[in-house]
Amino acid sequence: MNTTPTPALEITDATLELGDGESRVRALDHVSLTVRAGEFVAIVGPSGSGKSSLLAVAGALSNPDSGSVRVHGTDLGTLSKGAAARFRLTTIGFVFQAGNLLPALTAADQVRLAGRLAGNRRVDPAAVLDSVGMAHRAKHRPGTLSGGERQRVGIARALVNDPTLLLVDEPTAALDRSRSHEVVRLLADRARDENVAVVMVTHDHDVLEHCDRVLEMVDGTLTELAHAARGMDTAPSRRR
C-alpha cells in the first residue's frame, strides 16, 4: 500500500505561452515542481523569467497550455471557472507585493472581508491578526501602517481561511533588511507550525536562509539550487 502523502502542489511538465504573433513568448517551458505540506520553497530569477506565470498556474488563476497542475490531488485543469474561484478561496492563500490592501478598510476589515468572500462568517479578525503580531493595529487603515505592518496584514488576510497552500509574490520588495527577515520568518513559521506549503517568489537572496529549498527560473525553465536546510549558514550554489 502506498503511504506517501499526496503533494500539496504538483506541477508536471507545464508549458504556457503569452502574447500574440511575434511578441508571443513561452513563459513556462516544460516546468515541473513538487512541494510537500510544511515545505517552504523559494523561486528566484530575473524579471520576466516566468516566476509570476508559475504562481498564476499554481493558484488556478490561469491554466497551462499543456501539462498538469494538482493541489492536494485536485487537477486544477478540470475545474470550471466558478469551481476554481471557490477552490482558491478555501484552499489557496495569496500574499501580494506590498500587501495590496484596500485603502478604505481597517486591518480587521481586510481580514473579515476575505473570510466572508469564502463564506466564512465566523472569522475572528483579532485572532488572525494576533497570529501575525498585528492585533494592536486592527483598527488602523493601510495609510497609517508601516510597510512591514501592511505586509503582515496581507499575510493575515491570506491566512484567514486556513489555506493549505500559500503563494507569495515578492513580500520583501518594499521592506528594509530587518523587516524583510521578520516577514519571511513569519512565513517559515507558518509552514513549519501549521503544515502549510509555501511557495515564495523573490529577488531578495538575503532571506533565502529561511527556506527549505531554492529554485531558479530563467527563460521559463526551472532549476533546483543546492541549499542547506533552514537555520544553516550555507548559501545556495548551483547543483552540478
Summary of the structure (lengths in Angstrom):
residues: 240
radius of gyration: 17.7
end to end distance: 34.7
largest distance: 55.3
contacts: 774
relative contact order: 0.18
helix: 36%
strand: 26%
